């Protein structure tokens, strides 16, 4: 299962919104299989629909039930690795969306909120969260363009280096 291909750092050049292919077909073309939904760590659900929007809970970069790394970006975790983990978080968020409404019901990505556990002197949070943003652009094309916040924090659950939330419009 190739659930987390390496991030190239930019859009792939092909625009899935320009073709008739579904999001699930685009994921298959990219060699991506959405992972299983990560079980919540506390009293919440992975995603909620309200009207035409789906809000995901914060997703950690869990792969096969475990975090691939822990610690602060700029100290124990390299920024390039953290960007890859942000991509994993986005895939986990898309898995939660798929389980709730089906990935092909997504009309557009509205907002990405990225939290980066940062050493006190680390200021590259936007580049880390690009790992998630670039994946969404590759998967959804123009419909993946979104508003975004990239926030540095002292610590995240389980000492994860990054956490991503999504807001998506669905049909």
MARBA-3410 file (N, C-alpha, C, O; in Angstrom, 1 decimal):
171
0.8,-1.2,0.0,0.0,0.0,0.0,0.9,1.2,0.0,1.7,1.4,0.9 ~ 0.7,2.1,-1.0,1.5,3.3,-1.1,0.6,4.5,-0.6,0.1,5.2,-1.4 ~ 0.5,4.6,0.7,-0.4,5.6,1.3,0.3,7.0,1.4,-0.4,8.0,1.6 ~ 1.6,7.1,1.4,2.3,8.3,1.6,3.5,8.5,0.7,4.6,8.3,1.1 ~ 3.2,8.9,-0.6,4.3,9.1,-1.5,5.1,10.4,-1.0,4.5,11.2,-0.3
6.3,10.5,-1.4,7.1,11.7,-1.1,6.5,12.9,-1.7,6.0,12.9,-2.8 ~ 6.6,14.0,-0.9,6.1,15.3,-1.4,7.1,15.9,-2.3,8.3,16.0,-1.9 ~ 6.7,16.3,-3.5,7.6,17.0,-4.4,7.7,18.5,-4.1,8.6,19.2,-4.6 ~ 6.8,19.0,-3.3,6.8,20.4,-2.9,6.1,21.4,-3.7,6.0,22.6,-3.5 ~ 5.4,20.9,-4.8,4.6,21.7,-5.6,3.5,20.9,-6.3,3.5,19.7,-6.3
2.6,21.7,-6.9,1.5,21.0,-7.7,2.1,20.1,-8.8,3.2,20.5,-9.3 ~ 1.4,19.1,-9.1,2.0,18.1,-10.1,1.9,18.6,-11.5,2.5,18.0,-12.4 ~ 1.2,19.7,-11.8,1.1,20.2,-13.1,-0.2,19.7,-13.8,-0.7,20.4,-14.7 ~ -0.8,18.6,-13.4,-2.1,18.2,-14.0,-3.2,18.7,-13.1,-3.0,18.7,-11.9 ~ -4.3,19.0,-13.7,-5.4,19.6,-12.9,-6.6,18.7,-13.0,-7.3,18.7,-14.0
-6.9,18.0,-11.9,-8.0,17.0,-11.9,-9.3,17.7,-12.2,-10.3,17.1,-12.6 ~ -9.4,19.0,-11.8,-10.7,19.7,-12.0,-10.9,20.0,-13.5,-12.1,20.3,-13.9 ~ -9.9,19.9,-14.3,-10.0,20.1,-15.7,-10.5,18.8,-16.5,-10.8,18.9,-17.7 ~ -10.5,17.7,-15.8,-11.0,16.5,-16.5,-12.2,16.0,-15.8,-12.7,16.6,-14.8 ~ -12.8,14.9,-16.3,-14.0,14.3,-15.7,-13.7,13.2,-14.7,-14.6,12.5,-14.2
-12.4,13.1,-14.3,-12.1,12.1,-13.3,-12.5,12.4,-11.9,-12.5,13.6,-11.6 ~ -12.9,11.4,-11.2,-13.3,11.7,-9.8,-12.1,11.8,-8.9,-10.9,11.5,-9.3 ~ -12.3,12.3,-7.7,-11.2,12.4,-6.8,-10.6,11.0,-6.5,-9.4,10.8,-6.4 ~ -11.5,10.0,-6.3,-10.9,8.7,-6.1,-10.1,8.1,-7.2,-9.1,7.4,-7.0 ~ -10.5,8.5,-8.4,-9.7,8.1,-9.6,-8.4,8.8,-9.6,-7.3,8.2,-9.9
-8.4,10.1,-9.3,-7.2,10.9,-9.2,-6.2,10.3,-8.2,-5.0,10.2,-8.4 ~ -6.7,9.9,-7.0,-5.9,9.3,-6.0,-5.3,8.0,-6.5,-4.1,7.8,-6.3 ~ -6.0,7.2,-7.2,-5.5,6.0,-7.7,-4.4,6.2,-8.8,-3.4,5.6,-8.8 ~ -4.6,7.3,-9.6,-3.6,7.6,-10.6,-2.3,8.1,-9.9,-1.2,7.9,-10.5 ~ -2.5,8.7,-8.8,-1.3,9.2,-8.0,-0.6,8.1,-7.2,0.4,8.3,-6.6
-1.3,6.9,-7.2,-0.7,5.8,-6.4,-1.0,5.9,-4.9,-0.3,5.3,-4.1 ~ -2.0,6.6,-4.6,-2.4,6.9,-3.2,-3.6,6.1,-2.8,-4.6,6.2,-3.4 ~ -3.5,5.3,-1.7,-4.7,4.7,-1.1,-4.9,5.4,0.2,-4.0,5.4,1.1 ~ -6.1,5.8,0.5,-6.4,6.5,1.7,-6.2,5.5,2.9,-6.7,4.3,2.7 ~ -5.6,5.9,4.0,-5.4,5.0,5.1,-6.7,4.8,5.8,-7.7,5.4,5.6
-6.7,3.8,6.8,-7.8,3.7,7.7,-7.9,4.9,8.5,-6.9,5.6,8.8 ~ -9.2,5.2,9.0,-9.4,6.4,9.8,-8.7,6.1,11.1,-8.8,5.1,11.8 ~ -7.9,7.2,11.6,-7.2,7.1,12.9,-8.3,7.2,14.0,-9.1,8.1,14.0 ~ -8.2,6.3,14.9,-9.1,6.3,16.1,-8.9,7.6,16.9,-7.7,7.9,17.2 ~ -9.9,8.2,17.4,-9.8,9.4,18.2,-9.0,9.1,19.5,-9.1,8.0,20.0
-8.2,10.1,20.0,-7.5,9.9,21.2,-8.3,10.2,22.5,-7.9,9.9,23.6 ~ -9.4,10.9,22.3,-10.2,11.4,23.4,-11.7,11.4,23.0,-12.1,10.6,22.1 ~ -12.5,12.3,23.6,-13.9,12.3,23.3,-14.3,13.3,22.2,-14.7,14.4,22.4 ~ -14.1,12.8,21.0,-14.5,13.5,19.8,-14.6,12.5,18.6,-14.3,11.3,18.8 ~ -15.1,13.0,17.5,-15.2,12.2,16.3,-14.2,12.7,15.3,-13.8,13.9,15.3
-13.8,11.9,14.3,-12.8,12.3,13.3,-13.2,13.4,12.4,-12.4,14.2,12.0 ~ -14.5,13.4,12.1,-15.1,14.5,11.2,-16.6,14.6,11.4,-17.2,13.7,11.8 ~ -17.1,15.8,11.2,-18.5,16.2,11.3,-18.9,16.9,10.1,-18.2,17.8,9.6 ~ -20.1,16.6,9.7,-20.7,17.4,8.6,-21.8,18.3,9.2,-22.6,18.0,10.0 ~ -21.7,19.6,8.7,-22.7,20.6,9.1,-23.1,21.3,7.8,-22.3,22.0,7.2
-24.3,21.0,7.3,-24.7,21.6,6.0,-23.9,21.1,4.9,-23.8,19.9,4.7 ~ -23.3,22.0,4.1,-22.5,21.6,3.0,-21.0,21.6,3.3,-20.1,21.7,2.4 ~ -20.7,21.6,4.6,-19.3,21.6,5.0,-18.9,20.4,5.9,-19.8,19.9,6.7 ~ -17.7,19.9,5.8,-17.2,18.9,6.7,-16.0,19.5,7.4,-15.1,20.1,6.7 ~ -16.0,19.3,8.7,-14.9,19.8,9.5,-14.2,18.6,10.1,-14.8,17.7,10.7
-12.9,18.5,9.9,-12.1,17.3,10.5,-11.6,17.8,11.8,-11.2,18.9,12.0 ~ -11.4,16.8,12.7,-10.7,17.0,13.9,-9.2,17.1,13.5,-8.8,16.6,12.4 ~ -8.4,17.6,14.4,-7.0,17.6,14.1,-6.4,16.2,13.9,-6.7,15.3,14.7 ~ -5.7,16.1,12.9,-5.1,14.7,12.5,-3.6,14.8,12.7,-2.9,15.7,12.2 ~ -3.1,13.8,13.4,-1.7,13.6,13.6,-1.1,12.7,12.5,-1.9,12.1,11.7
0.2,12.7,12.3,0.8,11.9,11.2,1.0,10.4,11.6,2.0,9.9,11.6 ~ -0.2,9.8,12.0,-0.2,8.4,12.4,-0.1,7.6,11.1,-0.9,7.7,10.2 ~ 0.9,6.6,11.1,1.0,5.6,10.1,1.0,4.3,10.7,1.8,4.0,11.6 ~ 0.0,3.4,10.3,-0.1,2.1,10.8,-0.2,2.1,12.4,0.4,1.2,13.0 ~ -0.9,3.0,12.9,-1.2,3.1,14.4,-0.1,3.7,15.2,-0.2,3.8,16.4
1.0,4.3,14.6,2.0,4.9,15.4,2.5,6.2,14.7,2.4,6.4,13.5 ~ 3.1,7.1,15.5,3.7,8.3,15.0,5.1,7.9,14.5,5.9,7.2,15.2 ~ 5.5,8.4,13.3,6.8,8.0,12.8,7.9,8.8,13.4,9.1,8.5,13.3 ~ 7.6,9.9,14.1,8.6,10.8,14.8,7.8,11.6,15.9,6.6,11.8,15.8 ~ 8.6,12.0,16.9,8.1,12.9,17.9,9.1,14.0,18.1,10.3,13.9,17.7
8.6,15.1,18.7,9.5,16.2,19.1,9.2,17.4,18.3,8.2,17.5,17.6 ~ 10.0,18.4,18.5,9.8,19.8,18.0,10.5,19.9,16.6,11.7,19.4,16.4 ~ 9.9,20.6,15.7,10.5,20.9,14.5,11.5,22.0,14.7,11.2,23.0,15.4 ~ 12.7,21.9,14.2,13.7,22.8,14.4,14.7,22.3,15.5,15.7,22.9,15.8 ~ 14.3,21.2,16.1,15.2,20.6,17.1,15.3,19.1,16.8,16.2,18.7,16.1
14.4,18.3,17.3,14.5,16.8,17.0,14.0,16.4,15.6,14.4,15.4,15.1 ~ 13.2,17.2,15.0,12.5,16.9,13.7,13.0,17.9,12.7,12.9,19.1,12.9 ~ 13.5,17.4,11.5,13.9,18.3,10.4,12.6,18.9,9.8,11.6,18.2,9.6 ~ 12.7,20.2,9.3,11.6,20.8,8.7,11.1,20.0,7.4,9.9,19.9,7.2 ~ 12.0,19.4,6.7,11.6,18.6,5.5,10.8,17.4,5.9,9.9,17.0,5.2
11.2,16.7,7.0,10.5,15.6,7.5,9.1,16.0,8.0,8.1,15.3,7.8 ~ 9.1,17.1,8.7,7.8,17.6,9.2,6.8,17.9,8.0,5.6,17.7,8.2 ~ 7.3,18.5,6.9,6.5,18.7,5.8,5.9,17.4,5.2,4.7,17.3,4.9 ~ 6.7,16.3,5.2,6.2,15.0,4.8,5.1,14.6,5.8,4.1,14.0,5.4 ~ 5.3,14.8,7.1,4.4,14.4,8.1,3.1,15.2,8.0,2.0,14.7,8.3
3.2,16.5,7.6,2.0,17.2,7.3,1.1,16.6,6.2,-0.1,16.6,6.2 ~ 1.8,16.1,5.2,1.2,15.4,4.1,0.4,14.2,4.6,-0.7,13.9,4.2 ~ 1.1,13.4,5.5,0.4,12.3,6.1,-0.8,12.7,6.9,-1.9,12.1,6.8 ~ -0.7,13.8,7.7,-1.9,14.3,8.4,-3.0,14.6,7.4,-4.2,14.3,7.7 ~ -2.7,15.3,6.3,-3.8,15.6,5.3,-4.4,14.3,4.8,-5.6,14.3,4.6
-3.6,13.3,4.5,-4.2,12.0,4.1,-5.1,11.4,5.1,-6.2,10.9,4.8 ~ -4.7,11.5,6.4,-5.5,11.0,7.5,-6.8,11.8,7.6,-7.9,11.2,7.8 ~ -6.7,13.1,7.3,-8.0,13.9,7.3,-8.9,13.5,6.2,-10.1,13.4,6.4 ~ -8.3,13.3,5.0,-9.1,12.9,3.9,-9.7,11.5,4.1,-10.9,11.3,3.6 ~ -9.1,10.7,4.8,-9.6,9.4,5.2,-10.9,9.5,6.0,-11.9,8.9,5.9
-10.8,10.5,7.0,-11.9,10.8,7.9,-13.1,11.3,7.0,-14.3,11.0,7.3 ~ -12.8,12.2,6.1,-13.8,12.8,5.2,-14.5,11.6,4.4,-15.7,11.6,4.3 ~ -13.6,10.8,3.8,-14.1,9.7,3.0,-15.1,8.8,3.8,-16.1,8.3,3.3 ~ -14.7,8.5,5.0,-15.5,7.6,5.8,-16.9,8.2,6.2,-17.9,7.5,6.3 ~ -16.9,9.6,6.2,-18.1,10.3,6.6,-19.0,10.5,5.4,-20.2,10.2,5.5
-18.5,11.0,4.3,-19.4,11.4,3.2,-18.9,10.9,1.8,-19.6,11.0,0.8 ~ -17.8,10.2,1.7,-17.2,9.8,0.5,-16.3,10.8,-0.1,-16.8,12.0,-0.3 ~ -15.1,10.5,-0.5,-14.2,11.5,-1.0,-14.7,12.2,-2.3,-14.3,13.3,-2.5 ~ -15.5,11.5,-3.1,-15.9,12.1,-4.4,-17.0,13.1,-4.1,-17.4,13.8,-5.1 ~ -17.5,13.3,-2.9,-18.5,14.3,-2.6,-17.8,15.7,-2.3,-18.5,16.7,-2.2
-16.5,15.7,-2.2,-15.8,17.0,-1.9,-15.9,17.9,-3.2,-15.5,17.5,-4.3 ~ -16.4,19.1,-2.9,-16.5,20.2,-3.9,-15.2,21.0,-4.0,-14.6,21.3,-5.0 ~ -14.7,21.4,-2.8,-13.5,22.2,-2.7,-12.9,22.1,-1.3,-13.7,21.9,-0.3 ~ -11.7,22.4,-1.2,-11.0,22.6,0.1,-11.2,24.0,0.5,-10.8,24.9,-0.3 ~ -11.7,24.3,1.7,-12.0,25.7,2.1,-10.9,26.2,2.9,-10.4,27.3,2.7
-10.4,25.5,3.9,-9.4,26.0,4.8,-8.6,24.8,5.4,-9.1,23.7,5.6 ~ -7.3,25.1,5.6,-6.4,24.2,6.2,-5.8,24.9,7.5,-5.4,26.1,7.4 ~ -5.9,24.3,8.6,-5.3,24.8,9.8,-4.2,23.8,10.2,-4.4,22.7,10.5 ~ -3.0,24.4,10.2,-1.8,23.5,10.6,-1.1,24.0,11.9,-0.8,25.2,12.0 ~ -0.9,23.1,12.8,-0.2,23.3,14.0,1.2,22.6,13.9,1.3,21.5,13.5
2.3,23.3,14.2,3.6,22.8,14.1,4.3,22.9,15.5,4.5,24.1,16.0 ~ 4.6,21.8,16.1,5.3,21.8,17.4,6.7,22.3,17.1,7.4,21.7,16.3 ~ 7.1,23.5,17.6,8.2,24.2,17.1,9.2,24.5,18.3,8.8,24.8,19.4 ~ 10.5,24.4,18.0,11.5,24.9,18.9,11.4,26.4,19.0,10.8,27.0,18.1 ~ 11.8,27.0,20.1,11.6,28.4,20.3,12.1,29.3,19.1,11.5,30.4,18.9
13.1,28.9,18.4,13.6,29.8,17.3,13.2,29.4,15.9,13.6,29.9,15.0 ~ 12.3,28.4,15.8,11.9,27.9,14.5,10.7,28.8,14.0,9.8,29.0,14.7 ~ 10.9,29.3,12.8,9.9,30.2,12.2,9.4,29.7,10.8,8.8,30.5,10.0 ~ 9.7,28.5,10.5,9.3,27.9,9.1,8.0,27.2,9.1,7.9,26.3,8.3 ~ 7.1,27.5,9.9,5.8,26.8,10.0,5.1,26.8,8.6,4.5,25.7,8.3
5.1,27.9,7.9,4.4,27.8,6.6,5.0,26.8,5.6,4.2,26.1,4.9 ~ 6.3,26.6,5.6,6.9,25.6,4.7,6.5,24.2,5.2,6.3,23.3,4.3 ~ 6.4,24.0,6.5,6.0,22.7,7.0,4.5,22.3,6.5,4.3,21.3,6.0 ~ 3.6,23.3,6.7,2.2,23.1,6.4,2.0,23.0,4.9,1.0,22.4,4.4 ~ 3.0,23.4,4.1,2.9,23.2,2.6,2.8,21.8,2.3,2.3,21.4,1.2
3.4,20.9,3.1,3.2,19.5,2.9,1.8,19.0,2.7,1.5,18.2,1.8 ~ 0.9,19.6,3.5,-0.5,19.3,3.4,-1.1,20.1,2.2,-1.9,19.5,1.4 ~ -0.8,21.4,2.1,-1.4,22.2,1.1,-1.0,21.7,-0.3,-1.9,21.6,-1.2 ~ 0.2,21.3,-0.5,0.6,20.8,-1.8,-0.1,19.5,-2.2,-0.5,19.3,-3.3 ~ -0.3,18.6,-1.2,-1.0,17.4,-1.5,-2.4,17.7,-1.9,-2.9,17.1,-2.9
-3.1,18.6,-1.2,-4.5,19.0,-1.5,-4.6,19.6,-2.9,-5.5,19.3,-3.7 ~ -3.6,20.4,-3.3,-3.5,20.9,-4.7,-3.3,19.8,-5.7,-4.0,19.9,-6.8 ~ -2.5,18.8,-5.4,-2.3,17.7,-6.3,-3.5,16.9,-6.5,-3.8,16.4,-7.6 ~ -4.3,16.7,-5.4,-5.4,15.8,-5.5,-6.6,16.5,-6.1,-7.4,15.9,-6.9 ~ -6.9,17.8,-5.7,-8.1,18.5,-6.1,-7.9,19.5,-7.1,-8.9,20.1,-7.6
-6.7,19.8,-7.6,-6.5,20.8,-8.6,-6.9,22.2,-8.1,-6.6,22.5,-6.9 ~ -7.6,23.0,-8.9,-8.0,24.3,-8.5,-8.9,24.3,-7.3,-8.9,25.2,-6.5 ~ -9.7,23.2,-7.1,-10.6,23.1,-6.0,-9.8,22.8,-4.7,-10.4,22.8,-3.6 ~ -8.5,22.6,-4.8,-7.7,22.4,-3.6,-7.1,23.7,-3.1,-6.5,23.7,-2.0 ~ -7.2,24.8,-3.9,-6.7,26.1,-3.4,-7.6,26.5,-2.2,-8.8,26.5,-2.2
-6.9,27.0,-1.1,-7.6,27.2,0.2,-7.0,28.3,1.0,-5.9,28.7,0.8 ~ -7.8,28.8,1.9,-7.3,29.7,3.0,-6.5,28.8,4.0,-6.7,27.6,4.0 ~ -5.6,29.4,4.7,-4.8,28.6,5.6,-4.2,29.4,6.7,-3.9,30.6,6.6 ~ -4.0,28.7,7.8,-3.2,29.2,9.0,-2.1,28.2,9.3,-2.4,27.0,9.2 ~ -0.9,28.6,9.6,0.2,27.8,10.0,0.7,28.3,11.3,1.3,29.4,11.3
0.5,27.6,12.4,0.7,28.1,13.7,1.8,27.3,14.4,1.7,26.1,14.5 ~ 2.7,28.0,15.0,3.7,27.3,15.8,3.2,27.2,17.3,2.7,28.1,17.8 ~ 3.4,26.0,17.8,2.9,25.7,19.2,4.0,25.0,20.0,5.0,24.5,19.4 ~ 3.9,25.1,21.3,4.9,24.5,22.2,4.9,23.0,22.2,5.9,22.3,22.2 ~ 3.7,22.3,22.1,3.6,20.9,22.1,2.2,20.5,21.6,1.3,21.2,21.7
2.2,19.3,21.0,1.0,18.7,20.4,0.7,17.4,21.1,1.6,16.8,21.7 ~ -0.5,16.8,21.0,-0.8,15.5,21.6,0.3,14.5,21.2,0.7,14.4,20.0 ~ 0.6,13.6,22.1,1.6,12.5,21.9,3.0,13.0,21.4,3.8,12.2,20.9 ~ 3.2,14.3,21.6,4.5,14.9,21.2,4.7,14.9,19.7,5.8,14.8,19.2 ~ 3.5,14.8,19.0,3.6,14.9,17.5,4.2,16.2,17.0,4.1,17.2,17.6
4.9,16.1,15.9,5.5,17.3,15.3,4.6,18.2,14.6,4.8,19.4,14.5 ~ 3.5,17.7,14.1,2.5,18.5,13.3,1.1,17.9,13.5,0.9,16.7,13.7 ~ 0.1,18.8,13.3,-1.3,18.4,13.3,-2.0,19.2,12.3,-1.7,20.4,12.2 ~ -2.9,18.6,11.5,-3.6,19.3,10.5,-5.2,19.1,10.6,-5.6,18.0,10.9 ~ -5.9,20.2,10.4,-7.4,20.2,10.4,-7.8,20.7,9.0,-7.1,21.5,8.4
-8.9,20.2,8.5,-9.4,20.6,7.2,-10.9,21.1,7.4,-11.6,20.5,8.2 ~ -11.3,22.0,6.5,-12.7,22.4,6.3,-12.9,22.2,4.8,-12.2,22.8,4.0 ~ -13.9,21.4,4.4,-14.2,21.1,3.0,-15.6,21.4,2.7,-16.5,21.1,3.6 ~ -15.9,21.9,1.5,-17.3,22.0,1.0,-17.6,20.7,0.3,-16.8,20.2,-0.4 ~ -18.8,20.1,0.6,-19.2,18.9,0.0,-20.6,19.0,-0.7,-21.3,20.0,-0.3
-20.9,18.1,-1.6,-22.2,18.1,-2.2,-23.1,17.2,-1.4,-24.3,17.0,-1.8
END
